[in-house]
């Protein structure tokens, strides 16, 4: 699945760069990705039902994704032709990762005991950007009372844990080793 999504996403990304349409294609694909959530079962059925021929799958694309960018439409037709329509969300995730890499940006999930202020988020963003060498961060803040205090930030696969919960866990391990 992941390899299939990478192949389609990379092809669309390369075309978007080549045609100087990366921003427009990203924005439109993001909108499509949100809409696809409500169609995921229908997409899976189209992929898996042997009675659905290529014309029916293409008609679905034409009817559901009206007025989309030609390059996105072509990709959707190719997905339909190969019975991979249910991978649209996966293709978008890979495309989004390529887009973020191009802009040297990523998503940061910050967990805290309380909702952080904009100023606190901005200060944390600056620290995280320095540690990750990113130019831009798209930050979301989630409240997690189990942290007891402090924060935990996740950027891609990197986790920065400055929570009281983590400190207590470390102490527990030290006490366990001593005994």
C-alpha positions in Angstrom: 0.0 0.0 0.0 2.7 2.5 1.0 4.7 1.9 -2.2 1.6 2.4 -4.3 0.8 5.7 -2.6 4.4 6.9 -2.9 4.4 6.2 -6.7 1.3 8.2 -7.4 2.2 11.0 -5.0 5.7 11.4 -6.4 4.4 11.5 -9.9 1.9 14.2 -9.0 4.5 16.1 -7.0 6.9 16.0 -9.9 4.3 17.3 -12.3 3.2 20.1 -9.9 6.8 21.2 -9.6 7.5 21.0 -13.3 4.4 23.0 -14.1 5.0 25.5 -11.3 1.6 24.6 -9.7 2.7 23.1 -6.4 0.7 25.5 -4.2 -2.5 25.3 -6.3 -2.3 21.5 -6.6 -1.6 21.1 -2.9 -4.5 23.3 -1.8 -6.9 21.5 -4.2 -5.7 18.0 -3.2 -6.0 18.9 0.5 -9.7 19.8 -0.1 -10.2 16.6 -2.0 -8.6 14.6 0.9 -11.1 16.1 3.3 -14.0 15.2 1.0 -12.7 11.6 0.4 -13.3 10.7 4.1 -17.1 10.5 3.4 -16.5 8.4 0.2 -14.0 5.9 1.5 -16.4 3.0 1.6 -17.6 3.7 -1.9 -14.0 4.0 -3.1 -13.2 0.6 -1.5 -16.3 -1.0 -3.0 -15.3 0.4 -6.5 -11.8 -1.1 -6.1 -12.9 -4.5 -4.8 -16.1 -5.2 -6.8 -15.1 -7.2 -9.9 -18.5 -6.2 -11.5 -17.4 -2.5 -11.6 -15.6 -2.0 -14.8 -13.1 0.8 -15.6 -15.9 3.0 -17.2 -18.0 2.9 -14.0 -15.0 3.7 -11.9 -14.0 6.6 -14.2 -17.6 7.9 -14.2 -17.5 8.0 -10.4 -14.4 10.1 -10.6 -16.0 12.4 -13.1 -19.2 12.8 -11.0 -17.6 13.2 -7.6 -14.6 15.2 -8.4 -16.0 17.8 -10.7 -13.9 20.8 -11.8 -10.7 19.5 -10.3 -7.3 20.4 -11.6 -6.5 18.4 -14.8 -3.4 16.8 -13.2 -5.3 15.7 -10.1 -8.1 14.4 -12.3 -5.6 12.4 -14.4 -4.1 10.9 -11.3 -7.6 10.0 -10.1 -8.4 8.3 -13.4 -5.2 6.3 -13.2 -6.1 5.3 -9.6 -9.5 4.2 -11.0 -8.0 2.3 -13.9 -5.7 0.4 -11.5 -8.3 -0.2 -8.8 -6.5 2.0 -6.3 -9.1 4.7 -5.7 -9.2 3.8 -2.0 -5.6 4.9 -1.7 -6.4 8.6 -2.4 -6.0 9.5 1.3 -2.6 7.7 1.5 -1.5 9.4 -1.7 -2.3 12.7 -0.2 -0.3 12.0 3.0 2.7 11.2 0.9 2.2 14.2 -1.3 1.8 16.4 1.8 5.1 15.0 3.2 6.8 15.9 -0.1 5.2 19.3 0.0 6.3 19.9 3.6 9.8 18.7 2.8 9.9 21.2 -0.2 9.0 24.0 2.1 11.2 22.8 5.0 8.1 22.6 7.3 6.3 19.9 9.3 3.5 19.4 11.7 4.1 19.6 15.5 1.7 18.1 18.0 2.2 19.7 21.4 0.6 18.1 24.4 0.1 20.1 27.6 -1.9 19.9 30.8 -3.8 23.0 29.7 -4.5 24.8 26.5 -1.5 26.9 25.7 -1.7 30.6 24.7 -0.7 31.8 21.3 2.4 33.3 22.8 3.4 30.1 24.5 2.9 28.1 21.3 5.0 30.6 19.4 7.8 30.4 21.9 7.7 26.6 21.8 7.6 26.7 18.0 10.8 28.7 17.9 12.6 26.2 20.1 11.3 23.2 18.2 12.3 24.8 14.8 15.8 25.3 16.1 16.0 21.7 17.3 14.6 20.3 14.1 16.2 22.7 11.6 12.8 23.5 10.1 11.8 26.9 8.7 8.0 26.5 9.5 5.9 24.5 11.9 2.2 23.8 11.7 1.3 23.4 15.4 -1.6 21.8 17.1 -2.0 21.9 20.9 -3.8 19.0 22.6 -4.7 19.0 26.3 -3.5 15.8 28.1 -4.0 16.0 31.9 -2.1 12.8 32.4 1.2 14.7 31.8 0.7 16.2 35.2 2.9 19.2 34.2 5.2 20.3 31.4 4.8 19.5 27.7 5.4 16.8 25.1 6.0 17.7 21.5 6.0 15.4 18.5 7.4 16.3 15.1 7.3 13.5 12.6 9.0 10.6 14.5 10.9 12.8 16.9 9.4 13.2 20.4 10.6 15.9 22.9 9.2 15.0 26.3 9.5 17.6 29.1 6.6 16.3 31.1 6.3 15.5 34.8 4.9 12.2 33.8 8.1 11.4 31.9 10.3 12.6 34.8 8.3 10.3 37.2 8.8 7.4 34.7 12.6 8.0 34.7 12.6 8.1 38.5 10.7 4.8 38.7 13.2 3.1 36.4 16.1 4.4 38.5 14.5 3.1 41.7 13.8 -0.3 40.0 17.5 -0.6 39.0 18.6 0.2 42.5 16.4 -2.6 44.0 
